[in-house]
């Protein structure tokens, strides 16, 4: 069972994966995002309180699929 969720962070203690370009910065112009150091291929990972080994295994499993 995967431990990561694709959500906006609302103060949760769970681990989250976010794609800022399509979520929090979806309406920010490309040139502004570049100035902020954000790219379309950036993925933000916020680590929560789950077991580290579980999270590492989840990431490995997901990366093997791409």
HELIX and SHEET records of a PDB file:
HELIX    1   1 UNK A   20  UNK A   22  5                                   3    
HELIX    2   2 UNK A   30  UNK A   35  1                                   6    
HELIX    3   3 UNK A   52  UNK A   64  1                                  13    
SHEET    1   A 3 UNK A   5  UNK A   6  0                                        
SHEET    2   A 3 UNK A  16  UNK A  18  1                                        
SHEET    3   A 3 UNK A  44  UNK A  46 -1                                        
END                                                                             
